[in-house]
Amino acid sequence: MKKLAVRVATAALAIPALIFGMSGTSYANSDDITWRDDATGLCLAWDINPINGFINWVGTRNCDSGRGYTRWRDVWDGSAWREKPAYTNSSGNWVDICLTAWKPGSTGTDSVYFEDCSANNPWQQWQELQIFGGWHLKHVQDGYLLDSNGGGSVYATADPGPGTNNHYQLWH
C-alpha cells in the first residue's frame, strides 16, 4: 500500500511538470538571459558606440570574449517578449531599447537592429517557441525567425516550417 501511495504521489507531481515543461513558450521575465546560437556556438550580442555611448550594434560574438555584451533582459509585455540589452544608463536605470526587425524591400530577410521601445509594437516583439531542445525567437510582425551565420551577422528569415531543424535559427 505504501508503494502504491508513493507511485500515485510521484505521478501527481510528474504529470503537471510534463504538461508545463512541454509548453511552447517561456514565461519567466529575467534580467540575465544569454542566447547562444546552436550552429555557431556564438551568443547574440550588442555593443555600444564609443563616440556617442548609444547601443548601436547587434550580431553574434564569442560568449566569453569580453568584446561586446551578451546579456539580455527578457521582458514579457503581455502578448509577446521584448529582447532588451541588459544595460543601465548613468542614472542606474535600464535602457529602454528593443531588438527590432524590419524588412527593407524584398530581400527575403529582415534587418535586425535596435530602436526605442514603444507600446504594442509588433516589430519589437518576439515569441519564444521551444523546439528541438532549444528556442526559436519568432518575430511577431511577420513570423520570421531570428537567424545568424558564422560571420557574426544576425537577421530574421522565413520559418522553414514544422519538422525542419535549421541550427542557425535555434537558440539556447
Accessible surface in RSA format (square Angstrom, percent):
REM  Atomic radii and reference values for relative SASA: ProtOr
REM  Chains: A
REM  Algorithm: Lee & Richards
REM  Probe-radius: 1.40
REM  Slices: 20
REM RES _ NUM      All-atoms   Total-Side   Main-Chain    Non-polar    All polar
REM                ABS   REL    ABS   REL    ABS   REL    ABS   REL    ABS   REL
RES MET A   1   192.78  99.8 146.45  96.9  46.33 110.3 133.75 113.7  59.04  78.2
RES LYS A   2   173.25  84.5 163.39 100.3   9.86  23.5 112.24 101.0  61.00  65.0
RES LYS A   3   157.49  76.8 154.02  94.5   3.47   8.3 100.20  90.2  57.30  61.0
RES LEU A   4   101.34  56.4  99.49  71.2   1.85   4.7  99.81  70.1   1.53   4.1
RES ALA A   5    60.39  55.5  49.31  76.1  11.08  25.2  56.27  79.2   4.12  10.9
RES VAL A   6    88.72  58.4  85.86  77.7   2.86   6.9  88.61  77.0   0.11   0.3
RES ARG A   7   163.28  68.6 156.21  79.6   7.07  16.8  54.14  74.0 109.14  66.1
RES VAL A   8    90.75  59.7  87.36  79.1   3.38   8.2  90.06  78.3   0.69   1.9
RES ALA A   9    53.48  49.2  47.13  72.7   6.35  14.4  52.93  74.5   0.54   1.4
RES THR A  10    80.88  57.5  77.19  78.3   3.69   8.8  63.43  85.2  17.45  26.4
RES ALA A  11    45.52  41.9  40.20  62.0   5.33  12.1  45.18  63.6   0.34   0.9
RES ALA A  12    60.97  56.1  43.19  66.7  17.78  40.4  52.86  74.4   8.10  21.5
RES LEU A  13   139.43  77.6 130.51  93.4   8.91  22.4 131.61  92.4   7.82  21.0
RES ALA A  14    42.60  39.2  35.72  55.1   6.87  15.6  42.41  59.7   0.19   0.5
RES ILE A  15    97.77  55.6  97.56  72.7   0.21   0.5  97.76  70.4   0.02   0.0
RES PRO A  16    58.02  42.3  57.05  52.0   0.96   3.5  58.02  47.9   0.00   0.0
RES ALA A  17    65.40  60.1  48.12  74.3  17.28  39.3  58.38  82.2   7.02  18.6
RES LEU A  18   111.58  62.1 109.62  78.4   1.96   4.9 111.51  78.3   0.06   0.2
RES ILE A  19   110.76  63.0  99.19  73.9  11.57  27.9 103.80  74.7   6.96  18.9
RES PHE A  20   155.50  77.8 144.11  89.3  11.39  29.6 144.66  87.7  10.84  31.0
RES GLY A  21    50.78  62.6   0.00   N/A  50.78  62.6  35.01  96.1  15.76  35.3
RES MET A  22   150.18  77.8 121.87  80.7  28.31  67.4 108.68  92.4  41.51  55.0
RES SER A  23    42.49  35.9  30.24  40.4  12.25  28.2  29.88  63.6  12.61  17.7
RES GLY A  24    35.87  44.2   0.00   N/A  35.87  44.2  24.48  67.2  11.38  25.5
RES THR A  25    30.07  21.4  24.04  24.4   6.03  14.4   6.85   9.2  23.22  35.1
RES SER A  26    28.40  24.0  21.64  28.9   6.76  15.6  11.09  23.6  17.31  24.3
RES TYR A  27   146.80  68.5 112.50  64.0  34.30  89.3  79.62  59.8  67.18  82.8
RES ALA A  28    66.28  60.9  58.46  90.2   7.82  17.8  63.95  90.1   2.33   6.2
RES ASN A  29    95.93  66.2  68.15  65.9  27.78  66.9  27.79  66.9  68.14  65.9
RES SER A  30    35.28  29.8  26.50  35.4   8.78  20.2  19.74  42.0  15.53  21.8
RES ASP A  31    72.29  50.6  60.89  60.6  11.40  26.9  17.38  40.9  54.91  54.8
RES ASP A  32    89.37  62.6  72.54  72.2  16.83  39.8  29.01  68.3  60.37  60.2
RES ILE A  33    37.22  21.2  35.69  26.6   1.53   3.7  37.22  26.8   0.00   0.0
RES THR A  34    42.57  30.3  26.73  27.1  15.84  37.7  26.72  35.9  15.84  24.0
RES TRP A  35    11.94   4.8  11.94   5.8   0.00   0.0  11.94   6.4   0.00   0.0
RES ARG A  36    95.69  40.2  95.69  48.8   0.00   0.0  26.69  36.5  69.00  41.8
RES ASP A  37     0.00   0.0   0.00   0.0   0.00   0.0   0.00   0.0   0.00   0.0
RES ASP A  38    45.60  31.9  26.38  26.3  19.22  45.4   0.16   0.4  45.44  45.3
RES ALA A  39    42.10  38.7   4.93   7.6  37.17  84.6  10.94  15.4  31.16  82.5
RES THR A  40    38.60  27.5   6.67   6.8  31.93  76.1  14.46  19.4  24.14  36.5
RES GLY A  41    33.61  41.4   0.00   N/A  33.61  41.4  20.77  57.0  12.84  28.7
RES LEU A  42    43.10  24.0  43.10  30.8   0.00   0.0  43.10  30.3   0.00   0.0
RES CYS A  43     0.68   0.5   0.68   0.8   0.00   0.0   0.00   0.0   0.68   0.7
RES LEU A  44     0.00   0.0   0.00   0.0   0.00   0.0   0.00   0.0   0.00   0.0
RES ALA A  45     0.00   0.0   0.00   0.0   0.00   0.0   0.00   0.0   0.00   0.0
RES TRP A  46     1.56   0.6   1.56   0.8   0.00   0.0   1.56   0.8   0.00   0.0
RES ASP A  47    33.07  23.2  33.07  32.9   0.00   0.0   5.07  11.9  28.00  27.9
RES ILE A  48    33.36  19.0  22.26  16.6  11.11  26.8  22.33  16.1  11.03  29.9
RES ASN A  49    33.09  22.8  30.62  29.6   2.46   5.9   3.31   8.0  29.78  28.8
RES PRO A  50   129.76  94.6  92.18  84.0  37.58 136.6 101.72  84.0  28.04 174.2
RES ILE A  51   164.91  93.8 132.48  98.7  32.43  78.2 137.58  99.1  27.33  74.2
RES ASN A  52    79.38  54.7  51.93  50.2  27.45  66.1  28.83  69.4  50.55  48.9
RES GLY A  53    42.70  52.7   0.00   N/A  42.70  52.7  26.41  72.5  16.29  36.5
RES PHE A  54   137.36  68.7 135.27  83.8   2.09   5.4 137.36  83.3   0.00   0.0
RES ILE A  55    19.09  10.9   3.27   2.4  15.82  38.1   3.27   2.4  15.82  42.9
RES ASN A  56    88.78  61.2  54.41  52.6  34.37  82.8  28.28  68.1  60.50  58.5
RES TRP A  57    85.47  34.3  81.58  39.5   3.89   9.1  59.60  31.8  25.87  42.0
RES VAL A  58    19.76  13.0   5.41   4.9  14.35  34.6   5.41   4.7  14.35  38.9
RES GLY A  59     0.26   0.3   0.00   N/A   0.26   0.3   0.26   0.7   0.00   0.0
RES THR A  60     6.27   4.5   0.01   0.0   6.27  14.9   0.00   0.0   6.27   9.5
RES ARG A  61    28.78  12.1  24.06  12.3   4.72  11.2  15.17  20.7  13.61   8.3
RES ASN A  62    84.63  58.4  78.99  76.3   5.65  13.6  15.50  37.3  69.13  66.8
RES CYS A  63    38.95  29.5  23.40  26.1  15.55  36.5  20.10  50.9  18.85  20.3
RES ASP A  64   135.63  95.0 103.50 103.0  32.13  76.0  38.12  89.7  97.50  97.2
RES SER A  65    55.06  46.5  18.37  24.5  36.69  84.5  26.58  56.6  28.48  39.9
RES GLY A  66    80.03  98.7   0.00   N/A  80.03  98.7  42.69 117.2  37.33  83.6
RES ARG A  67   159.51  67.0 152.89  77.9   6.63  15.8  58.94  80.5 100.58  61.0
RES GLY A  68    18.51  22.8   0.00   N/A  18.51  22.8   0.02   0.0  18.50  41.4
RES TYR A  69    98.25  45.9  94.37  53.7   3.88  10.1  59.35  44.6  38.90  48.0
RES THR A  70    18.10  12.9  15.67  15.9   2.43   5.8   4.20   5.6  13.90  21.0
RES ARG A  71   120.60  50.6 120.60  61.5   0.00   0.0  33.37  45.6  87.23  52.9
RES TRP A  72     0.00   0.0   0.00   0.0   0.00   0.0   0.00   0.0   0.00   0.0
RES ARG A  73    30.24  12.7  30.24  15.4   0.00   0.0   0.00   0.0  30.24  18.3
RES ASP A  74     3.43   2.4   2.98   3.0   0.45   1.1   0.00   0.0   3.43   3.4
RES VAL A  75    30.83  20.3  30.83  27.9   0.00   0.0  30.83  26.8   0.00   0.0
RES TRP A  76    83.40  33.5  68.20  33.0  15.20  35.7  53.09  28.3  30.31  49.2
RES ASP A  77    49.49  34.7  15.31  15.2  34.18  80.8  24.19  56.9  25.30  25.2
RES GLY A  78    57.79  71.3   0.00   N/A  57.79  71.3  28.71  78.8  29.08  65.1
RES SER A  79    76.34  64.5  50.34  67.2  26.00  59.9  48.87 104.1  27.47  38.5
RES ALA A  80     2.57   2.4   1.68   2.6   0.89   2.0   2.57   3.6   0.00   0.0
RES TRP A  81     0.19   0.1   0.19   0.1   0.00   0.0   0.19   0.1   0.00   0.0
RES ARG A  82    17.51   7.4  17.51   8.9   0.00   0.0   6.11   8.4  11.40   6.9
RES GLU A  83     0.00   0.0   0.00   0.0   0.00   0.0   0.00   0.0   0.00   0.0
RES LYS A  84    21.42  10.5  21.42  13.1   0.00   0.0   0.00   0.0  21.42  22.8
RES PRO A  85     0.00   0.0   0.00   0.0   0.00   0.0   0.00   0.0   0.00   0.0
RES ALA A  86    22.79  21.0   5.83   9.0  16.96  38.6   5.83   8.2  16.96  44.9
RES TYR A  87    68.74  32.1  65.25  37.1   3.48   9.1  35.48  26.7  33.25  41.0
RES THR A  88    58.78  41.8  49.44  50.1   9.33  22.2  21.14  28.4  37.64  56.9
RES ASN A  89    63.21  43.6  51.82  50.1  11.39  27.4  26.05  62.7  37.16  35.9
RES SER A  90   127.92 108.1  77.28 103.1  50.64 116.7  59.91 127.6  68.01  95.3
RES SER A  91    89.25  75.4  51.54  68.8  37.71  86.9  28.45  60.6  60.80  85.2
RES GLY A  92    51.92  64.0   0.00   N/A  51.92  64.0  27.73  76.1  24.19  54.2
RES ASN A  93    89.94  62.0  85.99  83.1   3.95   9.5  21.44  51.6  68.50  66.2
RES TRP A  94    99.03  39.7  83.62  40.5  15.41  36.2  64.23  34.2  34.80  56.5
RES VAL A  95    26.08  17.2  21.95  19.9   4.14  10.0  25.89  22.5   0.19   0.5
RES ASP A  96    80.23  56.2  69.58  69.3  10.65  25.2  34.05  80.1  46.18  46.1
RES ILE A  97    27.26  15.5  27.26  20.3   0.00   0.0  27.26  19.6   0.00   0.0
RES CYS A  98     0.00   0.0   0.00   0.0   0.00   0.0   0.00   0.0   0.00   0.0
RES LEU A  99     0.28   0.2   0.28   0.2   0.00   0.0   0.28   0.2   0.00   0.0
RES THR A 100     0.46   0.3   0.46   0.5   0.00   0.0   0.46   0.6   0.00   0.0
RES ALA A 101     0.00   0.0   0.00   0.0   0.00   0.0   0.00   0.0   0.00   0.0
RES TRP A 102   121.19  48.6 121.19  58.7   0.00   0.0  97.81  52.2  23.38  37.9
RES LYS A 103    61.41  30.0  52.10  32.0   9.31  22.2  46.80  42.1  14.61  15.6
RES PRO A 104    52.20  38.0  39.21  35.7  12.99  47.2  42.38  35.0   9.82  61.1
RES GLY A 105    56.33  69.5   0.00   N/A  56.33  69.5  41.38 113.6  14.95  33.5
RES SER A 106   116.41  98.4  82.31 109.8  34.10  78.6  52.02 110.8  64.40  90.2
RES THR A 107    89.79  63.9  54.95  55.7  34.84  83.0  63.97  85.9  25.82  39.0
RES GLY A 108    40.64  50.1   0.00   N/A  40.64  50.1  30.80  84.5   9.84  22.0
RES THR A 109    50.02  35.6  49.93  50.6   0.09   0.2  30.43  40.9  19.60  29.6
RES ASP A 110     0.41   0.3   0.00   0.0   0.41   1.0   0.10   0.2   0.30   0.3
RES SER A 111    48.60  41.1  40.59  54.2   8.01  18.5  25.44  54.2  23.16  32.5
RES VAL A 112    14.06   9.3   0.00   0.0  14.06  33.9   0.00   0.0  14.06  38.1
RES TYR A 113    77.62  36.2  76.11  43.3   1.52   4.0  61.47  46.2  16.15  19.9
RES PHE A 114    27.60  13.8   6.50   4.0  21.10  54.9   6.53   4.0  21.07  60.3
RES GLU A 115    61.70  35.4  53.18  40.2   8.52  20.3  28.62  55.4  33.07  27.0
RES ASP A 116   110.11  77.1  99.62  99.2  10.49  24.8  31.32  73.7  78.79  78.6
RES CYS A 117    23.54  17.8   3.94   4.4  19.59  46.0   4.18  10.6  19.36  20.9
RES SER A 118    53.19  44.9  46.65  62.3   6.54  15.1  45.50  96.9   7.70  10.8
RES ALA A 119    88.64  81.5  58.25  89.9  30.38  69.1  63.49  89.4  25.15  66.6
RES ASN A 120   122.90  84.8 103.95 100.5  18.95  45.6  28.24  68.0  94.66  91.5
RES ASN A 121    25.79  17.8  22.56  21.8   3.22   7.8   8.08  19.5  17.70  17.1
RES PRO A 122    45.25  33.0  45.25  41.3   0.00   0.0  45.25  37.4   0.00   0.0
RES TRP A 123    82.13  33.0  82.13  39.8   0.00   0.0  58.53  31.2  23.60  38.3
RES GLN A 124     0.48   0.3   0.48   0.4   0.00   0.0   0.00   0.0   0.48   0.4
RES GLN A 125     9.69   5.4   9.69   7.1   0.00   0.0   0.00   0.0   9.69   7.4
RES TRP A 126     0.41   0.2   0.41   0.2   0.00   0.0   0.41   0.2   0.00   0.0
RES GLN A 127    74.84  41.8  73.65  53.8   1.19   2.8   9.53  20.3  65.31  49.5
RES GLU A 128     1.19   0.7   1.19   0.9   0.00   0.0   0.00   0.0   1.19   1.0
RES LEU A 129    54.28  30.2  54.28  38.8   0.00   0.0  54.28  38.1   0.00   0.0
RES GLN A 130    83.27  46.6  61.90  45.2  21.38  50.9  13.77  29.3  69.50  52.7
RES ILE A 131    51.39  29.2  43.77  32.6   7.61  18.3  51.39  37.0   0.00   0.0
RES PHE A 132    87.06  43.6  50.25  31.1  36.81  95.8  64.57  39.2  22.49  64.4
RES GLY A 133    69.87  86.2   0.00   N/A  69.87  86.2  39.43 108.2  30.44  68.2
RES GLY A 134     2.05   2.5   0.00   N/A   2.05   2.5   1.99   5.5   0.06   0.1
RES TRP A 135    51.73  20.8  51.73  25.0   0.00   0.0  26.19  14.0  25.53  41.4
RES HIS A 136     8.91   4.9   8.91   6.2   0.00   0.0   3.28   3.4   5.64   6.6
RES LEU A 137     0.31   0.2   0.31   0.2   0.00   0.0   0.31   0.2   0.00   0.0
RES LYS A 138    50.97  24.9  50.97  31.3   0.00   0.0  11.96  10.8  39.01  41.6
RES HIS A 139     0.68   0.4   0.00   0.0   0.68   1.7   0.00   0.0   0.68   0.8
RES VAL A 140    54.40  35.8  32.23  29.2  22.17  53.4  35.88  31.2  18.52  50.2
RES GLN A 141    74.11  41.4  51.69  37.8  22.42  53.4   2.64   5.6  71.46  54.2
RES ASP A 142    49.93  35.0  20.42  20.3  29.51  69.8  29.06  68.4  20.87  20.8
RES GLY A 143    20.62  25.4   0.00   N/A  20.62  25.4  16.72  45.9   3.91   8.7
RES TYR A 144    35.09  16.4  35.09  20.0   0.00   0.0  15.98  12.0  19.11  23.6
RES LEU A 145     0.18   0.1   0.18   0.1   0.00   0.0   0.18   0.1   0.00   0.0
RES LEU A 146     0.05   0.0   0.05   0.0   0.00   0.0   0.05   0.0   0.00   0.0
RES ASP A 147     9.12   6.4   9.12   9.1   0.00   0.0   0.00   0.0   9.12   9.1
RES SER A 148     1.15   1.0   0.00   0.0   1.15   2.7   0.00   0.0   1.15   1.6
RES ASN A 149    52.14  36.0  52.14  50.4   0.00   0.0  21.73  52.3  30.41  29.4
RES GLY A 150    57.24  70.6   0.00   N/A  57.24  70.6  27.98  76.8  29.26  65.5
RES GLY A 151    75.13  92.7   0.00   N/A  75.13  92.7  37.77 103.7  37.36  83.7
RES GLY A 152    12.79  15.8   0.00   N/A  12.79  15.8  10.07  27.6   2.72   6.1
RES SER A 153    55.69  47.1  48.21  64.3   7.48  17.2  20.10  42.8  35.59  49.9
RES VAL A 154    14.60   9.6   0.00   0.0  14.60  35.2   0.00   0.0  14.60  39.6
RES TYR A 155    51.05  23.8  51.05  29.0   0.00   0.0  33.69  25.3  17.36  21.4
RES ALA A 156     0.00   0.0   0.00   0.0   0.00   0.0   0.00   0.0   0.00   0.0
RES THR A 157    24.37  17.3  24.37  24.7   0.00   0.0  23.11  31.0   1.27   1.9
RES ALA A 158    57.94  53.3  50.45  77.9   7.48  17.0  50.81  71.6   7.12  18.9
RES ASP A 159    53.71  37.6  32.26  32.1  21.45  50.7  11.98  28.2  41.73  41.6
RES PRO A 160    60.07  43.8  22.38  20.4  37.69 137.0  35.61  29.4  24.45 152.0
RES GLY A 161    22.29  27.5   0.00   N/A  22.29  27.5  19.03  52.2   3.27   7.3
RES PRO A 162   138.54 101.0 110.52 100.8  28.01 101.8 117.67  97.2  20.87 129.7
RES GLY A 163    69.05  85.2   0.00   N/A  69.05  85.2  34.62  95.0  34.44  77.1
RES THR A 164    58.17  41.4  53.47  54.2   4.70  11.2  37.81  50.8  20.35  30.8
RES ASN A 165    56.49  39.0  35.05  33.9  21.44  51.6  15.11  36.4  41.38  40.0
RES ASN A 166    49.86  34.4  41.71  40.3   8.15  19.6  15.03  36.2  34.84  33.7
RES HIS A 167    84.29  46.1  81.94  57.0   2.35   6.0  58.21  60.0  26.08  30.4
RES TYR A 168    93.06  43.4  93.06  52.9   0.00   0.0  50.66  38.1  42.40  52.3
RES GLN A 169     2.94   1.6   2.94   2.1   0.00   0.0   0.00   0.0   2.94   2.2
RES LEU A 170     3.30   1.8   3.30   2.4   0.00   0.0   3.30   2.3   0.00   0.0
RES TRP A 171     0.00   0.0   0.00   0.0   0.00   0.0   0.00   0.0   0.00   0.0
RES HIS A 172    62.30  34.1  39.40  27.4  22.90  58.6  48.43  49.9  13.88  16.1
END  Absolute sums over single chains surface
CHAIN  1 A     9493.1       7162.3       2330.8       5653.6       3839.5
END  Absolute sums over all chains
TOTAL          9493.1       7162.3       2330.8       5653.6       3839.5
